[in-house]
Amino acid sequence: MTSDTWQELSGDYSLKMGDAPSSCVKTLALSELLIEEPCRAYLEWLKEHIGSPSLSVASSMLVKRVAYLLVAPILSAMTYYDKGIKVELDQCRLFHPNASAAGTAFPFMALSDVQVTAPEVGKRDAWRAEVVRQLFVESLSPIIKRLAAAGSVSKAILWENVMARINPVYVHHEAQEGEQWRRMQDDFHFITIGSSGEQFGMRRNPLSSFTELDAEHRITGRSKRLTCCLYYQMAPEYCLKCPKP
Protein backbone atom coordinates (compact mmCIF):
# COMPACT_ATOMS: atom_id res chain seq x y z
CA MET A 1 0.00 0.00 0.00
CA THR A 2 1.44 3.35 -1.01
CA SER A 3 1.98 6.08 1.54
CA ASP A 4 -0.58 8.25 -0.28
CA THR A 5 -3.20 5.50 -0.04
CA TRP A 6 -2.56 5.00 3.67
CA GLN A 7 -2.56 8.74 4.29
CA GLU A 8 -5.97 9.03 2.63
CA LEU A 9 -7.45 6.10 4.54
CA SER A 10 -6.00 7.13 7.89
CA GLY A 11 -7.15 10.70 7.35
CA ASP A 12 -10.68 9.64 6.43
CA TYR A 13 -11.07 7.24 9.36
CA SER A 14 -8.87 8.71 12.12
CA LEU A 15 -6.42 5.80 12.16
CA LYS A 16 -2.86 5.85 13.49
CA MET A 17 0.03 3.48 12.93
CA GLY A 18 2.20 2.64 15.92
CA ASP A 19 1.52 3.10 19.60
CA ALA A 20 -1.36 5.03 21.11
CA PRO A 21 -0.30 8.45 22.44
CA SER A 22 1.04 8.25 25.98
CA SER A 23 -1.19 11.13 27.10
CA CYS A 24 -4.42 9.18 26.51
CA VAL A 25 -6.94 8.88 29.32
CA LYS A 26 -7.78 5.29 28.32
CA THR A 27 -6.49 2.59 25.96
CA LEU A 28 -7.77 -0.89 25.22
CA ALA A 29 -6.83 -3.59 22.69
CA LEU A 30 -9.81 -4.74 20.64
CA SER A 31 -8.97 -8.31 21.68
CA GLU A 32 -9.91 -7.41 25.25
CA LEU A 33 -13.50 -6.87 24.13
CA LEU A 34 -13.74 -10.62 23.61
CA ILE A 35 -13.12 -11.31 27.31
CA GLU A 36 -16.11 -10.89 29.61
CA GLU A 37 -14.52 -9.03 32.54
CA PRO A 38 -12.39 -6.43 30.68
CA CYS A 39 -15.19 -5.92 28.15
CA ARG A 40 -17.72 -5.11 30.85
CA ALA A 41 -15.23 -2.94 32.73
CA TYR A 42 -14.53 -0.90 29.60
CA LEU A 43 -18.25 -0.53 28.87
CA GLU A 44 -18.85 0.71 32.41
CA TRP A 45 -16.05 3.26 31.96
CA LEU A 46 -17.26 4.27 28.48
CA LYS A 47 -20.81 4.71 29.73
CA GLU A 48 -19.66 7.39 32.14
CA HIS A 49 -17.15 8.90 29.72
CA ILE A 50 -19.65 9.53 26.91
CA GLY A 51 -22.61 10.29 29.14
CA SER A 52 -24.60 7.19 28.28
CA PRO A 53 -27.55 6.27 30.52
CA SER A 54 -26.96 2.51 30.23
CA LEU A 55 -24.63 -0.23 29.06
CA SER A 56 -27.05 -0.95 26.21
CA VAL A 57 -26.58 2.52 24.77
CA ALA A 58 -22.82 2.41 25.39
CA SER A 59 -22.58 -0.93 23.54
CA SER A 60 -24.56 0.41 20.61
CA MET A 61 -22.43 3.56 20.34
CA LEU A 62 -19.22 1.53 20.64
CA VAL A 63 -20.17 -0.77 17.76
CA LYS A 64 -20.89 2.28 15.61
CA ARG A 65 -17.45 3.61 16.40
CA VAL A 66 -15.63 0.31 15.88
CA ALA A 67 -17.39 -0.12 12.53
CA TYR A 68 -16.17 3.34 11.55
CA LEU A 69 -12.59 2.65 12.65
CA LEU A 70 -12.26 -0.95 11.42
CA VAL A 71 -14.93 -1.99 8.91
CA ALA A 72 -15.22 1.16 6.79
CA PRO A 73 -11.47 1.58 6.06
CA ILE A 74 -10.95 -2.12 5.29
CA LEU A 75 -13.85 -2.16 2.83
CA SER A 76 -12.75 1.17 1.35
CA ALA A 77 -9.25 -0.22 0.76
CA MET A 78 -10.73 -3.35 -0.82
CA THR A 79 -13.10 -1.53 -3.19
CA TYR A 80 -11.24 1.65 -4.10
CA TYR A 81 -7.62 0.48 -4.02
CA ASP A 82 -7.80 -3.31 -4.50
CA LYS A 83 -5.92 -3.77 -1.23
CA GLY A 84 -6.79 -6.18 1.55
CA ILE A 85 -5.96 -5.00 5.06
CA LYS A 86 -5.68 -7.80 7.60
CA VAL A 87 -5.20 -6.94 11.27
CA GLU A 88 -5.23 -9.02 14.42
CA LEU A 89 -7.45 -7.71 17.21
CA ASP A 90 -4.54 -7.53 19.64
CA GLN A 91 -2.80 -5.24 17.14
CA CYS A 92 -5.71 -2.78 17.20
CA ARG A 93 -5.79 -0.47 20.19
CA LEU A 94 -8.62 1.90 20.98
CA PHE A 95 -7.41 5.09 22.62
CA HIS A 96 -9.14 8.07 24.16
CA PRO A 97 -7.30 11.39 24.03
CA ASN A 98 -8.51 14.24 26.17
CA ALA A 99 -12.04 14.76 24.87
CA SER A 100 -11.90 18.55 24.78
CA ALA A 101 -8.72 18.49 22.70
CA ALA A 102 -9.84 15.64 20.43
CA GLY A 103 -13.33 17.04 19.83
CA THR A 104 -15.01 13.78 20.80
CA ALA A 105 -15.25 11.43 23.77
CA PHE A 106 -15.31 8.42 21.45
CA PRO A 107 -12.14 6.41 20.82
CA PHE A 108 -9.66 6.51 17.98
CA MET A 109 -7.61 3.49 16.90
CA ALA A 110 -3.89 2.77 16.61
CA LEU A 111 -2.60 -0.20 14.59
CA SER A 112 0.69 -1.78 15.64
CA ASP A 113 0.91 -3.93 12.51
CA VAL A 114 -1.05 -4.68 9.33
CA GLN A 115 -0.78 -7.22 6.53
CA VAL A 116 -1.66 -5.99 3.05
CA THR A 117 -2.77 -8.26 0.20
CA ALA A 118 -3.78 -7.71 -3.42
CA PRO A 119 -5.78 -9.93 -5.78
CA GLU A 120 -4.05 -12.07 -8.37
CA VAL A 121 -5.07 -11.50 -11.96
CA GLY A 122 -8.45 -13.10 -12.60
CA LYS A 123 -8.91 -14.10 -8.96
CA ARG A 124 -10.43 -11.01 -7.40
CA ASP A 125 -13.69 -12.70 -6.38
CA ALA A 126 -11.89 -15.32 -4.28
CA TRP A 127 -9.60 -12.66 -2.80
CA ARG A 128 -12.56 -10.44 -1.95
CA ALA A 129 -14.36 -13.31 -0.24
CA GLU A 130 -11.32 -13.90 1.97
CA VAL A 131 -10.96 -10.19 2.85
CA VAL A 132 -14.62 -10.11 3.91
CA ARG A 133 -14.36 -13.40 5.80
CA GLN A 134 -11.30 -12.26 7.75
CA LEU A 135 -12.92 -8.95 8.63
CA PHE A 136 -16.15 -10.39 9.95
CA VAL A 137 -15.44 -13.96 11.07
CA GLU A 138 -12.10 -13.21 12.71
CA SER A 139 -12.74 -9.68 13.97
CA LEU A 140 -16.15 -8.06 14.04
CA SER A 141 -18.63 -10.89 14.61
CA PRO A 142 -16.97 -12.05 17.87
CA ILE A 143 -16.92 -8.45 19.12
CA ILE A 144 -20.61 -7.97 18.36
CA LYS A 145 -21.50 -11.22 20.10
CA ARG A 146 -19.65 -10.17 23.26
CA LEU A 147 -20.97 -6.58 23.29
CA ALA A 148 -24.54 -7.75 22.73
CA ALA A 149 -24.25 -9.96 25.80
CA ALA A 150 -22.36 -7.45 27.95
CA GLY A 151 -24.71 -4.59 27.11
CA SER A 152 -27.95 -6.62 26.94
CA VAL A 153 -28.65 -5.15 23.53
CA SER A 154 -30.08 -6.77 20.41
CA LYS A 155 -27.59 -8.06 17.84
CA ALA A 156 -29.91 -6.68 15.15
CA ILE A 157 -29.32 -3.15 16.46
CA LEU A 158 -25.55 -3.68 16.47
CA TRP A 159 -25.49 -5.12 12.96
CA GLU A 160 -27.60 -2.27 11.62
CA ASN A 161 -25.09 0.08 13.24
CA VAL A 162 -22.41 -1.67 11.20
CA MET A 163 -24.52 -1.26 8.07
CA ALA A 164 -24.76 2.45 8.83
CA ARG A 165 -20.97 2.65 8.46
CA ILE A 166 -20.76 0.39 5.41
CA ASN A 167 -23.40 2.18 3.35
CA PRO A 168 -21.52 5.52 3.01
CA VAL A 169 -18.52 3.66 1.55
CA TYR A 170 -20.72 2.65 -1.38
CA VAL A 171 -22.78 5.79 -1.93
CA HIS A 172 -22.53 6.83 -5.57
CA HIS A 173 -20.97 10.19 -6.42
CA GLU A 174 -21.06 11.81 -9.85
CA ALA A 175 -17.27 11.51 -10.25
CA GLN A 176 -17.48 7.72 -9.92
CA GLU A 177 -18.18 6.01 -13.20
CA GLY A 178 -17.13 3.15 -15.41
CA GLU A 179 -15.11 0.34 -13.85
CA GLN A 180 -14.96 1.94 -10.39
CA TRP A 181 -18.73 2.33 -10.21
CA ARG A 182 -19.27 -1.25 -11.38
CA ARG A 183 -16.84 -2.50 -8.75
CA MET A 184 -18.62 -0.51 -6.03
CA GLN A 185 -21.97 -2.01 -6.99
CA ASP A 186 -20.55 -5.53 -7.23
CA ASP A 187 -18.72 -5.35 -3.89
CA PHE A 188 -21.71 -3.88 -2.07
CA HIS A 189 -23.99 -6.57 -3.51
CA PHE A 190 -21.52 -9.28 -2.48
CA ILE A 191 -21.21 -8.00 1.10
CA THR A 192 -24.90 -7.42 1.74
CA ILE A 193 -26.72 -9.91 -0.47
CA GLY A 194 -24.30 -12.26 -2.20
CA SER A 195 -22.49 -13.57 0.89
CA SER A 196 -23.79 -16.43 2.96
CA GLY A 197 -23.81 -16.44 6.73
CA GLU A 198 -20.52 -18.35 6.66
CA GLN A 199 -18.76 -15.15 5.55
CA PHE A 200 -19.82 -13.66 8.89
CA GLY A 201 -19.48 -16.75 11.07
CA MET A 202 -23.27 -16.87 11.36
CA ARG A 203 -26.21 -18.88 10.06
CA ARG A 204 -27.31 -16.09 7.73
CA ASN A 205 -26.00 -12.82 6.39
CA PRO A 206 -26.75 -10.27 9.15
CA LEU A 207 -26.73 -7.31 6.73
CA SER A 208 -29.21 -8.44 4.08
CA SER A 209 -32.26 -7.24 6.04
CA PHE A 210 -30.94 -3.69 5.99
CA THR A 211 -31.02 -3.24 2.20
CA GLU A 212 -33.64 -2.17 -0.30
CA LEU A 213 -33.92 -1.39 -4.01
CA ASP A 214 -33.49 2.20 -5.11
CA ALA A 215 -35.40 3.90 -7.92
CA GLU A 216 -33.11 2.27 -10.48
CA HIS A 217 -33.57 -1.18 -8.91
CA ARG A 218 -30.07 -1.29 -7.44
CA ILE A 219 -29.31 -2.66 -3.99
CA THR A 220 -28.73 0.11 -1.47
CA GLY A 221 -28.92 0.67 2.26
CA ARG A 222 -32.38 1.31 3.70
CA SER A 223 -33.52 4.93 3.77
CA LYS A 224 -35.08 4.26 7.21
CA ARG A 225 -33.61 1.96 9.83
CA LEU A 226 -35.47 -1.11 11.01
CA THR A 227 -34.01 -0.79 14.50
CA CYS A 228 -33.27 2.16 16.76
CA CYS A 229 -29.61 2.61 17.70
CA LEU A 230 -30.66 4.20 21.04
CA TYR A 231 -28.73 7.40 20.36
CA TYR A 232 -31.74 9.49 21.36
CA GLN A 233 -31.27 8.32 24.96
CA MET A 234 -28.03 10.30 25.28
CA ALA A 235 -28.75 13.23 22.98
CA PRO A 236 -31.62 15.68 22.44
CA GLU A 237 -32.33 14.35 18.94
CA TYR A 238 -32.97 11.24 16.89
CA CYS A 239 -30.74 9.91 14.12
CA LEU A 240 -31.90 11.00 10.66
CA LYS A 241 -32.85 7.41 9.76
CA CYS A 242 -34.40 6.49 13.12
CA PRO A 243 -37.66 4.51 12.85
CA LYS A 244 -39.09 6.01 16.07
CA PRO A 245 -40.14 9.59 15.13
ZIMO-V12083 format. One record per helix or strand of 2 or more residues. SS is the DSSP state (alpha for helix, beta for strand). FROM is the first residue (numbers start at 1). TO is the last residue. If there is no record, write none. Layout:
BEGIN
((SS | FROM | TO) (SS | FROM | TO))
END
This chain:
BEGIN
((alpha | 3 | 13) (beta | 15 | 17) (beta | 26 | 29) (alpha | 30 | 34) (alpha | 36 | 50) (alpha | 55 | 81) (beta | 84 | 86) (alpha | 89 | 91) (beta | 92 | 96) (alpha | 99 | 102) (beta | 108 | 111) (beta | 115 | 117) (alpha | 124 | 151) (alpha | 155 | 170) (alpha | 178 | 194) (alpha | 197 | 200) (alpha | 208 | 210) (beta | 211 | 213) (beta | 219 | 221) (alpha | 231 | 233))
END
